[in-house]
Amino acid sequence: MPRTGDRPPAYRNNVRAFPKNVLHRSVRNVTLCSVMTSSRPPAHDPAELGELERAIMRLIWQHGNLTAEQVREELDGLDRPLKDSTIRTVLRRLEEKGYVSHTVENRTFRYRPAETRQLVAGRAVKRIIDRFCDGSVEALLVGMVDSEVLDQTELQRLAERIAAARKGKKA
């Protein structure tokens, strides 16, 4: 324990001002602050995700939640060996972009999807509609039919889902 003479003069003065048997705690200009911010950044364009980011997101959507080590092992099984630091960096960037979130269990980060695959896909399609179809969903669907992306069966299923959605809103 340092001697009183080793302490700064202001501290020495405070110590001498009180008897030894009195508990003294000095607090100066303390500001406590709790700031809550949204963990979700502005909507990131899913089309701008890299190949590795998409592969990791597929794994996380498939399994629900994974550690960085589990992601690395899964990618190794897909003949994609990567260093642990690379996986952790990609997971951190995916979290910054709002695609995953994490919890800590026994000092291990467990990553889980922040959004469902369908929500991310919907956002990607919305960007395509805005960029290439001037915001027209109809123009997108006509283009998908013309380029044979959608067949008659898929169009029928879409029509049924739209009808069911309309019924749900009226009820």
N, C-alpha and C positions, 0 to 999 in steps of 0.2 A: 504494500500500500504506500502511495507517495506521501511524503511528509507535507505538512501544511505549507512550509516554505517553498516547496516545489510547484505549488499551484499559482495560477495567475493572481495578481493583486486583488482584483474585484472579488474573486472567489474566497481568497484568504480573509478579506474584510467581512464577507457574509458569514463565514464560519465563526469568526471571533465574536460576532454580534450576538450569538445565541449560546446559552449554556450547553455543555456536552450532553446533558440528559434530556434535551428537547429535540424531538425529531423535526427536522426542517427540510422542506423541499421547496426549491425556488423554481418558478416557471416564468419565463419571459416571452412575451409576444408569440404565443402558440396559436396557430390557426389550424383548425381541423376542417377538412373539406372532403365531401364525398360527391363525386361527380358521376352521374350515370349518363352514358351516351349509348346510342344504338350500336349494337355490334354489327349491324348490317350496313355495309357501305352502299353507295349508290349502285343500282342494278348493273352488274357487270355483264358484258355481252358474252354469252356462252360460246358463240362462234369463235371467240378469241382464245379459248382454252387450248393449250398445247396438247399434243398426243399423249404425253405422260400424265398430264393433269386429267385428261378424259379417262385414261386407263385406271387411275387411282379412284376417280369418282365412281366408275362402274363397280369397282371392288367394294367401295364403301356403301353404295346403294344396295349391292347384292347382299352384303353381310350385316348391314345395320350399324355396327361400330367396330373399329379395329384400332390396334396400336400401330405405331410406325413399324415396329418389328414384324407384325403380322402382314402389313402391306408389303414389306420387302420380301417376305417369304412367299406370298401369293404371286408377286411379280417374278420371283425366281422360278416358280413353277410354270410360269408362262414364257420361260426362256428369255427373261428380261432382268438379268442380274444388275443390281445397282447398289451403291454404297448407302449405308444407313443415313449419312448426313444429307445425301441427295433427296431421299424420301422425306426426311424431316423438313427440309427446305421447301419442297413442293407442298407438303401438308400445311406449313405455315402460310405459304402464299395463297393456297386455296381458302384458308381461314380468313386471310386479309380481304379476299375477294368476296367473301360471304357464302361460300359453297359448303364449308364444313365448320363445325364447332368442336370444342373439346371439353372433357372433364379430366380431372386428375385423380387417379386411384393408385395409392401407394407410390407416389412420385412418377407414375407412368401416365402419359397423355393417351386418352382414348378418344378417337375422332369419330364423329357421326355426321350424317348429312344435315345441313342446316335447312335444306329445301328438298322436296321430293324430286325425283327424276322428271315427273310430269310437269311440275312448275318450271323447272329449268328449261325443259323442252318447249314449253309454251312461250317462255320469254324469248327463246331463240327464234321461234316461228314468228313472234310478233315483230322482232327486228327485221326478219326477212320480208314480212308483209310491208313494213314501213319503208324499207330500202328499195325493194324491187316492184312492189305492187301499189305504191302510193296509198298504203293503208287499207286497201281493199282485200278482204278475205275472199270474196267471190273471185277476184282476179287470180288469187293464189290457187284456189280450188280448180278453176278452169284450166290453169296452166298445168296443174298436177294431173288432171284428166287427159288433157291434150298430149302430155309427155308420157302417158301411161304409167304414172306413179300410183294412181288410184284406179282400181278396177270397179266394175259394177257392184260386186259384193261389198267392197269397202264403202262405196258411196251409199249403199242401202243401210249399212250399219251406222254410218254417220247420220243419215236422215232419221233413223230410229232414236239415236241418242239425242238429237236436237229436239225431236218431238217429246221425248221423255223430260228433257230439261224445261221445255215450255209448260208442260203439265205441272211440273213441280213448282214453277213460279206462280201459276194461277191458283194452286191449292192453298 
